[in-house]
């Protein structure tokens, strides 16, 4: 037995035919130093090599980066994760490692296994305490559900049969983020999570913003699919700030002049509706239907009041932009004259799935929305979620989950911020949403491009492989200290593997996601170049049809 950090302790080496239990009861190292959230330990290389031959996969990985070890403290076991390793040059055959404490559990007297596991540490070990490998039986107790509602999404690494569960209320109650580079299986994993949530809560209220049209295929049977063909989002639902984002084309001082004109004309147009007359007093943000022609007439009337010395340019800018939106068929899903009726109740019921009628999730496919107003459409939908939660406080709480794919596009960091309304409302939901029963799910491949503080508002973080150094550093800064040993393995994760830490799990875990049935997968499979490039024929007709659709803009 080697000298472990100048701490001599001798244990009889196990026989070659020893069972897994023998390795589990033999120490593999010793505590050298204690700190508040972690410790430095010395591992014996000979014992680690012996453990590698064990049939228990947890014992076989004992001492390796990301594995779990345990330390006896009185009548409890303290569980820790190995963060890193390095050779101890002072001792032949020794390995130094840093560990992060995860939690503790009572020791079963007869078997020595861990039970009644809980997060946090009440008693610390002392230098010289022995280190033991955590067994699969230990991990089974640790990861066992404590009775709270949970969804099972995969298998705990390195075991083959321990199921990985996520506590739904804890995950949704404090927001969550799913992160992963392109090609790691992020979209399929997102679909898996949402399918599991829908199965556990068939009367739920989930709204997903789908910027690429991937998820329509995954939720054909249990979701409401909404796109530019059937969304029919009334223009008058926009508040004043969103109206400015769509209608104003100027900058600087000119923009403020245009905004003042729009405010007067918009309030006048809303006031002409019978609903406004019955209410007595409304604001420019009140979701009261108005006619586009009334807004255009108000702009024209205001322009008619000008004296000769005043420029009519601001009025013409507004009028021209309004005419463009009314006449361009790409904007008909929102700025159609057919959408003037008071459909707010029906629209909210459809989008928020109230009632769900067996389809608890609505997929909002914004891939067909013109790029210049995509962020505004997402802003309106997000704000409606927030405003509905605020104005329904006197009703029974009906929590809503808002899921944003490509979240870095909508809540960008300061360097990429463009002052759009969507970033403001999603940032507000991240900070205040849980008070009103709103849960936010952020899915992104570039977490470092997210706004500062938004990721830290997510109580549960699910990280798949991240190839970019900046992204890895950003995620590490947002995760709790106890997950450091797991985080170092993020670049080495295989496809459809992830690290889950935070409120939704008892302790940080590495998970291999379940396979999802073909019919439930999003349409995000990478094409096979070799296969497709060896299947000629039909190109001329395909090009012709594509040009026709291109010219008609899909109308």
C-alpha positions as CSV (number, residue, x, y, z in Angstrom):
1,X,0.0,0.0,0.0
2,X,1.5,3.4,-1.0
3,X,2.0,6.4,1.3
4,X,-1.1,8.5,0.9
5,X,0.0,12.1,1.4
6,X,2.3,11.1,4.2
7,X,-0.6,9.4,6.0
8,X,0.2,5.8,6.6
9,X,-2.7,3.4,6.9
10,X,-2.5,-0.3,6.1
11,X,-5.4,-2.5,5.0
12,X,-5.1,-6.1,3.8
13,X,-5.3,-6.3,0.1
14,X,-8.5,-8.1,-1.1
15,X,-8.1,-11.5,-2.6
16,X,-8.4,-11.8,-6.4
17,X,-11.8,-13.5,-6.0
18,X,-13.2,-11.0,-3.6
19,X,-16.8,-10.0,-4.2
20,X,-18.0,-6.4,-4.9
21,X,-18.8,-6.0,-1.2
22,X,-15.1,-6.4,-0.3
23,X,-14.0,-3.6,-2.5
24,X,-16.8,-1.5,-1.1
25,X,-15.6,-2.0,2.4
26,X,-11.9,-1.3,1.6
27,X,-10.8,2.3,1.8
28,X,-9.3,3.9,-1.3
29,X,-7.8,6.9,0.3
30,X,-7.7,9.4,3.2
31,X,-8.8,13.0,3.9
32,X,-5.9,15.4,3.9
33,X,-7.5,18.8,4.2
34,X,-11.1,20.2,4.9
35,X,-12.6,23.3,3.5
36,X,-16.2,24.6,3.7
37,X,-17.6,23.2,0.5
38,X,-14.9,20.6,-0.3
39,X,-11.7,18.9,0.6
40,X,-8.4,17.6,-0.6
41,X,-7.9,13.8,-0.4
42,X,-5.1,11.3,-1.2
43,X,-6.1,8.3,-3.3
44,X,-4.1,5.0,-3.4
45,X,-3.3,4.1,-7.0
46,X,-3.1,0.4,-6.2
47,X,-6.5,0.3,-4.7
48,X,-8.0,2.3,-7.6
49,X,-6.6,-0.3,-10.0
50,X,-8.2,-3.1,-7.9
51,X,-11.5,-1.3,-7.9
52,X,-11.4,-1.0,-11.8
53,X,-11.8,-4.8,-11.9
54,X,-15.0,-4.7,-9.9
55,X,-18.3,-5.7,-11.5
56,X,-20.1,-2.9,-9.8
57,X,-19.8,0.0,-12.3
58,X,-19.8,2.6,-9.5
59,X,-17.0,1.0,-7.7
60,X,-15.1,0.5,-10.9
61,X,-15.1,4.2,-11.5
62,X,-14.2,5.0,-7.8
63,X,-11.8,8.0,-7.5
64,X,-12.1,9.1,-11.1
65,X,-13.2,12.6,-12.0
66,X,-16.9,13.0,-11.7
67,X,-17.3,9.8,-9.6
68,X,-18.8,9.7,-6.1
69,X,-17.0,8.6,-2.9
70,X,-18.2,8.5,0.7
71,X,-16.7,9.3,4.1
72,X,-17.9,8.0,7.4
73,X,-18.6,10.7,10.0
74,X,-20.0,9.2,13.2
75,X,-23.1,7.2,12.2
76,X,-23.6,9.0,8.9
77,X,-22.0,8.8,5.4
78,X,-20.9,12.0,3.8
79,X,-21.1,11.8,0.0
80,X,-18.8,13.8,-2.3
81,X,-17.9,14.1,-5.9
82,X,-14.3,14.0,-7.2
83,X,-13.5,17.3,-9.0
84,X,-10.0,16.7,-10.2
85,X,-6.9,14.6,-9.8
86,X,-3.1,15.0,-9.9
87,X,-0.1,12.9,-9.1
88,X,1.4,13.3,-5.6
89,X,5.1,13.8,-6.3
90,X,5.8,13.3,-2.6
91,X,4.4,9.8,-2.4
92,X,5.1,6.9,-4.7
93,X,1.9,5.7,-6.3
94,X,-0.3,8.4,-4.6
95,X,-2.9,10.5,-6.3
96,X,-4.2,13.9,-4.9
97,X,-7.7,14.9,-5.6
98,X,-10.2,17.7,-4.7
99,X,-13.7,16.7,-3.8
100,X,-17.0,18.7,-3.5
101,X,-19.4,17.7,-0.7
102,X,-22.9,16.8,-2.0
103,X,-24.9,15.6,1.1
104,X,-25.2,13.0,3.8
105,X,-27.3,10.0,4.8
106,X,-27.7,7.7,7.7
107,X,-25.7,4.4,7.7
108,X,-27.7,1.2,7.8
109,X,-26.2,-0.8,10.7
110,X,-26.5,-4.2,9.1
111,X,-25.3,-3.4,5.5
112,X,-23.4,-0.2,5.9
113,X,-25.3,1.4,3.0
114,X,-26.6,4.9,2.8
115,X,-30.2,5.7,3.5
116,X,-32.3,8.8,4.1
117,X,-30.0,10.9,2.0
118,X,-30.4,14.7,2.1
119,X,-28.5,17.6,0.5
120,X,-26.1,19.6,2.6
121,X,-23.5,18.9,5.3
122,X,-24.1,19.1,9.1
123,X,-20.9,17.4,10.3
124,X,-17.5,17.5,8.5
125,X,-14.9,14.7,8.6
126,X,-11.5,15.4,10.1
127,X,-8.1,15.0,8.3
128,X,-7.2,11.3,8.4
129,X,-10.7,10.0,7.8
130,X,-10.9,7.1,5.4
131,X,-12.4,7.4,1.9
132,X,-14.6,4.6,0.5
133,X,-16.1,4.0,-3.0
134,X,-19.9,4.7,-3.3
135,X,-21.6,1.6,-4.6
136,X,-24.5,1.2,-7.0
137,X,-26.7,0.3,-4.0
138,X,-25.7,3.5,-2.3
139,X,-26.5,5.5,-5.5
140,X,-29.9,3.8,-5.8
141,X,-30.8,5.0,-2.3
142,X,-29.5,8.5,-3.0
143,X,-31.3,8.9,-6.3
144,X,-34.5,7.2,-5.1
145,X,-37.6,9.6,-5.2
146,X,-38.5,11.1,-1.9
147,X,-42.2,10.9,-2.8
148,X,-42.5,14.2,-4.7
149,X,-43.9,14.2,-8.2
150,X,-41.1,13.5,-10.7
151,X,-40.5,12.5,-14.3
152,X,-38.0,9.9,-15.3
153,X,-35.8,11.0,-18.2
154,X,-32.9,8.6,-18.4
155,X,-30.3,6.5,-16.6
156,X,-27.8,7.7,-14.0
157,X,-24.2,7.3,-15.2
158,X,-22.4,5.0,-14.8
159,X,-25.1,2.6,-13.8
160,X,-27.3,0.6,-16.2
161,X,-30.5,0.5,-14.2
162,X,-30.8,3.4,-11.8
163,X,-33.4,5.8,-13.2
164,X,-32.8,9.5,-13.2
165,X,-35.7,11.5,-12.0
166,X,-36.4,15.2,-12.0
167,X,-38.8,16.8,-9.5
168,X,-41.4,18.6,-11.6
169,X,-42.5,21.2,-9.0
170,X,-39.0,22.1,-8.0
171,X,-37.8,22.3,-11.6
172,X,-40.7,24.4,-12.9
173,X,-41.1,26.5,-9.7
174,X,-37.7,28.1,-10.2
175,X,-37.2,28.0,-14.0
176,X,-34.9,25.7,-15.9
177,X,-32.3,25.9,-18.7
178,X,-31.4,23.2,-21.2
179,X,-28.0,23.9,-22.8
180,X,-26.0,22.1,-25.4
181,X,-24.0,22.7,-28.6
182,X,-25.5,21.9,-32.0
183,X,-25.5,18.2,-32.7
184,X,-25.6,17.0,-29.1
185,X,-29.3,15.9,-29.3
186,X,-30.6,19.1,-27.6
187,X,-33.9,19.3,-29.5
188,X,-34.7,15.6,-29.0
189,X,-33.9,16.0,-25.3
190,X,-36.1,19.0,-25.0
191,X,-38.9,17.1,-26.7
192,X,-38.4,14.2,-24.2
193,X,-38.6,16.5,-21.2
194,X,-41.8,18.2,-22.5
195,X,-43.4,14.8,-23.4
196,X,-42.7,13.5,-19.9
197,X,-44.2,16.7,-18.4
198,X,-47.3,16.4,-20.6
199,X,-47.7,12.7,-19.6
200,X,-47.4,13.6,-15.9
201,X,-49.7,16.6,-16.2
202,X,-52.2,16.0,-19.1
203,X,-54.1,19.2,-18.1
204,X,-51.1,21.4,-18.1
205,X,-50.6,24.8,-19.7
206,X,-47.4,24.9,-21.8
207,X,-46.4,27.4,-24.5
208,X,-43.4,26.8,-26.6
209,X,-41.8,29.3,-28.9
210,X,-40.4,27.3,-31.9
211,X,-38.2,29.5,-34.2
212,X,-37.3,26.7,-36.7
213,X,-40.5,24.7,-37.0
214,X,-38.8,21.6,-35.5
215,X,-41.3,20.7,-32.8
216,X,-44.5,20.5,-34.8
217,X,-43.7,16.9,-35.8
218,X,-43.0,15.9,-32.2
219,X,-46.4,17.1,-30.8
220,X,-48.8,16.3,-33.5
221,X,-51.0,14.1,-31.3
222,X,-50.8,15.9,-28.0
223,X,-50.2,19.5,-28.9
224,X,-51.8,22.4,-30.6
225,X,-49.7,23.5,-33.5
226,X,-50.0,27.3,-34.4
227,X,-48.1,29.0,-37.2
228,X,-48.7,31.9,-39.6
229,X,-51.5,30.0,-41.2
230,X,-53.7,29.6,-38.1
231,X,-52.2,31.8,-35.4
232,X,-54.4,34.8,-36.1
233,X,-52.8,37.0,-33.5
234,X,-54.7,40.4,-33.5
235,X,-52.6,43.5,-34.0
236,X,-54.5,45.4,-31.3
237,X,-53.1,43.1,-28.6
238,X,-49.8,44.9,-29.0
239,X,-49.1,47.5,-26.3
240,X,-47.7,50.9,-27.1
241,X,-44.0,49.8,-26.9
242,X,-44.7,46.9,-29.2
243,X,-46.6,49.2,-31.6
244,X,-43.5,51.5,-31.7
245,X,-41.2,48.5,-32.5
246,X,-43.4,47.6,-35.5
247,X,-44.5,51.0,-36.8
248,X,-41.6,53.3,-36.2
249,X,-38.7,53.4,-38.7
250,X,-36.8,56.5,-37.5
251,X,-34.1,56.9,-35.0
252,X,-32.9,59.5,-32.5
253,X,-35.0,62.6,-32.0
254,X,-37.2,61.8,-35.0
255,X,-38.2,58.5,-33.3
256,X,-39.5,60.4,-30.2
257,X,-41.5,62.7,-32.4
258,X,-43.0,59.8,-34.3
259,X,-43.8,58.0,-31.0
260,X,-45.7,61.0,-29.6
261,X,-47.8,61.2,-32.7
262,X,-48.5,57.4,-32.6
263,X,-49.5,57.6,-28.9
264,X,-52.2,60.2,-29.6
265,X,-53.5,58.5,-32.7
266,X,-53.5,55.0,-31.1
267,X,-55.4,56.2,-28.0
268,X,-58.0,57.9,-30.2
269,X,-58.4,54.8,-32.4
270,X,-58.9,52.5,-29.4
271,X,-61.4,55.0,-27.8
272,X,-63.8,54.6,-30.8
273,X,-64.6,51.0,-29.9
274,X,-67.8,50.4,-27.9
275,X,-65.8,48.4,-25.3
276,X,-63.8,51.6,-24.5
277,X,-67.0,53.6,-24.2
278,X,-68.4,51.2,-21.7
279,X,-65.2,51.2,-19.6
280,X,-65.0,55.0,-19.4
281,X,-61.3,55.4,-19.3
282,X,-58.6,53.4,-21.1
283,X,-54.9,53.7,-21.8
284,X,-52.8,53.2,-25.0
285,X,-51.8,49.8,-23.6
286,X,-55.4,48.6,-23.0
287,X,-56.0,45.6,-25.3
288,X,-59.1,47.2,-26.9
289,X,-59.8,46.3,-30.6
290,X,-59.5,49.2,-33.1
291,X,-59.7,49.4,-36.9
292,X,-56.5,50.0,-38.8
293,X,-58.4,52.4,-41.0
294,X,-59.3,54.4,-37.8
295,X,-55.6,54.6,-36.9
296,X,-54.8,55.7,-40.5
297,X,-57.6,58.3,-40.4
298,X,-56.4,59.7,-37.0
299,X,-52.9,60.1,-38.5
300,X,-54.4,61.8,-41.5
301,X,-56.4,64.2,-39.3
302,X,-53.5,65.0,-37.2
303,X,-51.5,65.8,-40.3
304,X,-54.4,68.1,-41.5
305,X,-54.1,70.2,-38.4
306,X,-50.5,71.2,-39.2
307,X,-49.5,74.7,-40.0
308,X,-47.4,75.4,-43.1
309,X,-44.2,75.6,-41.0
310,X,-44.5,72.1,-39.5
311,X,-43.1,69.1,-41.4
312,X,-45.5,66.3,-42.3
313,X,-42.6,63.8,-42.6
314,X,-43.4,62.0,-39.3
315,X,-47.0,61.5,-40.3
316,X,-46.0,60.2,-43.7
317,X,-43.6,57.7,-42.2
318,X,-46.3,56.3,-39.9
319,X,-48.9,56.2,-42.7
320,X,-46.5,54.5,-45.2
321,X,-45.4,51.8,-42.7
322,X,-49.1,51.1,-41.8
323,X,-50.0,50.8,-45.5
324,X,-47.0,48.4,-45.9
325,X,-48.2,46.1,-43.1
326,X,-51.8,46.1,-44.3
327,X,-50.9,45.3,-47.9
328,X,-48.0,42.8,-47.4
329,X,-49.5,39.3,-47.4
330,X,-46.7,38.0,-45.1
331,X,-48.2,40.1,-42.2
332,X,-51.7,38.9,-42.7
333,X,-51.5,36.5,-39.7
334,X,-51.4,39.6,-37.5
335,X,-52.4,42.7,-39.5
336,X,-55.4,41.4,-41.4
337,X,-58.6,43.5,-41.4
338,X,-60.4,40.3,-40.4
339,X,-58.8,40.3,-37.0
340,X,-60.6,43.4,-35.7
341,X,-63.2,41.4,-33.7
342,X,-62.9,40.9,-30.0
343,X,-61.2,37.5,-30.0
344,X,-58.9,38.0,-27.0
345,X,-60.6,35.4,-24.8
346,X,-60.5,32.7,-27.6
347,X,-56.9,33.6,-28.5
348,X,-55.7,33.2,-24.9
349,X,-57.6,30.0,-24.3
350,X,-56.1,28.5,-27.5
351,X,-52.5,29.6,-26.9
352,X,-52.5,28.9,-23.1
353,X,-54.5,25.6,-23.5
354,X,-57.3,26.6,-21.2
355,X,-58.9,24.1,-21.4
356,X,-56.3,21.8,-22.8
357,X,-58.7,19.1,-24.2
358,X,-56.0,16.5,-24.1
359,X,-53.4,18.8,-25.7
360,X,-51.6,20.5,-22.8
361,X,-48.9,22.1,-25.0
362,X,-49.1,24.7,-27.8
363,X,-46.2,24.9,-30.3
364,X,-45.9,28.5,-31.7
365,X,-44.0,28.0,-34.9
366,X,-42.6,31.4,-35.8
367,X,-40.4,30.2,-38.6
368,X,-42.8,31.7,-41.2
369,X,-43.0,35.1,-39.4
370,X,-41.1,37.9,-41.2
371,X,-37.8,38.3,-39.5
372,X,-38.3,42.0,-38.8
373,X,-41.2,41.3,-36.5
374,X,-40.3,37.9,-35.1
375,X,-39.0,39.3,-31.8
376,X,-42.1,41.4,-31.5
377,X,-44.4,38.4,-31.9
378,X,-42.4,36.5,-29.3
379,X,-42.6,39.6,-27.0
380,X,-46.4,39.8,-27.4
381,X,-46.8,36.1,-26.5
382,X,-44.5,36.4,-23.6
383,X,-46.1,39.5,-22.2
384,X,-49.6,38.0,-22.6
385,X,-48.4,35.1,-20.3
386,X,-47.1,37.6,-17.8
387,X,-50.1,40.0,-17.9
388,X,-52.6,37.1,-17.7
389,X,-50.8,35.8,-14.6
390,X,-51.0,39.3,-13.0
391,X,-54.6,40.0,-13.8
392,X,-55.8,36.5,-12.8
393,X,-54.4,36.7,-9.3
394,X,-58.0,36.7,-7.9
395,X,-58.7,33.4,-9.7
396,X,-57.4,30.0,-8.8
397,X,-53.7,29.8,-9.8
398,X,-53.1,28.1,-13.1
399,X,-49.4,27.9,-13.7
400,X,-48.0,28.4,-17.2
401,X,-44.7,27.1,-18.5
402,X,-43.2,29.3,-21.3
403,X,-40.4,27.5,-23.2
404,X,-38.1,29.5,-25.4
405,X,-35.9,27.7,-28.0
406,X,-32.9,29.6,-29.2
407,X,-33.3,31.8,-26.1
408,X,-30.0,33.7,-26.7
409,X,-31.8,35.4,-29.7
410,X,-34.5,36.9,-27.4
411,X,-32.6,37.6,-24.2
412,X,-29.1,38.5,-25.4
413,X,-26.3,39.8,-23.3
414,X,-25.3,43.5,-23.2
415,X,-22.9,43.2,-26.1
416,X,-25.7,41.9,-28.4
417,X,-28.6,43.7,-26.9
418,X,-30.7,45.8,-29.3
419,X,-33.2,47.2,-26.8
420,X,-36.0,45.0,-28.1
421,X,-39.1,44.5,-25.9
422,X,-38.8,40.7,-25.9
423,X,-35.5,40.9,-23.9
424,X,-37.2,43.1,-21.3
425,X,-40.2,41.0,-20.8
426,X,-38.4,37.6,-20.7
427,X,-35.9,39.2,-18.3
428,X,-38.8,40.3,-16.1
429,X,-40.4,36.8,-16.2
430,X,-37.0,35.3,-15.2
431,X,-36.9,37.6,-12.1
432,X,-40.5,37.8,-11.1
433,X,-42.4,35.1,-12.9
434,X,-42.4,32.4,-10.2
435,X,-44.3,34.8,-7.9
436,X,-47.2,34.7,-10.3
437,X,-47.0,31.0,-11.3
438,X,-45.0,31.4,-14.5
439,X,-42.2,29.0,-15.2
440,X,-39.6,29.8,-17.8
441,X,-37.7,27.2,-19.8
442,X,-34.7,28.4,-21.7
443,X,-33.1,26.3,-24.5
444,X,-29.9,27.5,-26.1
445,X,-26.7,26.4,-27.7
446,X,-24.9,29.6,-26.7
447,X,-25.4,30.3,-23.0
448,X,-22.6,32.8,-23.0
449,X,-24.7,35.0,-25.3
450,X,-27.6,35.1,-22.8
451,X,-28.2,38.2,-20.7
452,X,-26.3,38.5,-17.5
453,X,-28.3,37.1,-14.6
454,X,-30.9,35.3,-16.6
455,X,-29.2,31.9,-16.4
456,X,-28.5,32.4,-12.7
457,X,-32.3,32.8,-12.2
458,X,-32.8,29.2,-13.5
459,X,-33.0,26.9,-10.5
460,X,-32.3,23.7,-12.5
461,X,-29.6,23.6,-15.2
462,X,-29.4,20.7,-17.7
463,X,-26.2,20.9,-19.6
464,X,-25.3,18.7,-22.5
465,X,-21.9,18.9,-24.2
466,X,-20.6,22.4,-24.8
467,X,-17.7,22.8,-27.2
468,X,-17.0,26.5,-26.7
469,X,-14.7,27.5,-23.8
470,X,-16.7,30.7,-23.1
471,X,-20.0,28.7,-22.9
472,X,-18.4,26.2,-20.5
473,X,-17.1,29.0,-18.2
474,X,-20.4,30.7,-18.3
475,X,-22.3,27.6,-17.2
476,X,-19.8,26.8,-14.5
477,X,-20.2,30.2,-13.0
478,X,-24.0,29.7,-12.9
479,X,-23.9,26.2,-11.3
480,X,-23.6,25.4,-7.6
481,X,-20.2,24.6,-6.2
482,X,-21.1,21.0,-5.5
483,X,-21.4,20.3,-9.2
484,X,-17.8,21.3,-10.1
485,X,-16.6,17.7,-10.5
486,X,-19.5,17.1,-12.9
487,X,-18.9,20.3,-14.8
488,X,-15.4,19.4,-15.7
489,X,-16.8,16.5,-17.7
490,X,-19.1,18.7,-19.9
491,X,-16.7,18.8,-22.9
492,X,-16.4,15.0,-22.7
493,X,-20.2,14.2,-22.6
494,X,-21.5,11.9,-25.4
495,X,-24.5,12.8,-27.4
496,X,-27.8,12.6,-25.4
497,X,-25.8,12.8,-22.1
498,X,-26.1,15.7,-19.7
499,X,-25.3,17.0,-16.3
500,X,-28.4,18.0,-14.2
501,X,-28.0,20.1,-11.1
502,X,-30.0,22.4,-9.0
503,X,-33.5,22.3,-7.5
504,X,-34.9,19.6,-9.7
505,X,-32.6,16.9,-8.4
506,X,-31.4,15.7,-5.0
507,X,-27.7,16.1,-6.0
508,X,-25.9,16.8,-9.3
509,X,-26.1,13.8,-11.6
510,X,-24.8,12.7,-15.0
511,X,-27.6,11.3,-17.0
512,X,-27.9,9.3,-20.3
513,X,-31.3,10.4,-21.8
514,X,-33.9,7.8,-22.8
515,X,-34.4,7.1,-26.5
516,X,-37.6,8.9,-27.7
517,X,-40.0,7.1,-30.1
518,X,-39.6,8.2,-33.7
519,X,-43.1,9.8,-33.8
520,X,-42.3,12.0,-30.8
521,X,-39.0,13.4,-32.1
522,X,-38.6,16.9,-33.6
523,X,-37.7,17.3,-37.2
524,X,-34.1,18.2,-36.5
525,X,-32.2,15.2,-37.8
526,X,-29.0,16.0,-39.7
527,X,-29.2,15.1,-43.4
528,X,-27.0,12.3,-44.8
529,X,-25.0,14.1,-47.5
530,X,-23.7,10.8,-49.0
531,X,-27.1,9.2,-49.1
532,X,-28.9,12.3,-50.6
533,X,-26.1,13.0,-53.0
534,X,-26.4,9.5,-54.4
535,X,-30.1,9.9,-55.1
536,X,-30.4,12.0,-58.3
537,X,-33.6,12.9,-60.1
538,X,-36.3,15.6,-59.8
539,X,-34.0,18.5,-59.2
540,X,-35.4,20.6,-62.1
541,X,-39.0,20.3,-60.8
542,X,-37.9,21.0,-57.2
543,X,-36.0,24.2,-58.3
544,X,-39.1,25.4,-60.2
545,X,-41.5,24.8,-57.3
546,X,-39.0,26.5,-54.9
547,X,-38.8,29.6,-57.1
548,X,-42.6,29.8,-57.3
549,X,-42.9,29.6,-53.5
550,X,-40.1,32.1,-53.1
551,X,-41.7,34.6,-55.4
552,X,-45.1,34.3,-53.8
553,X,-43.5,34.5,-50.3
554,X,-45.5,31.4,-49.3
555,X,-48.8,33.0,-49.9
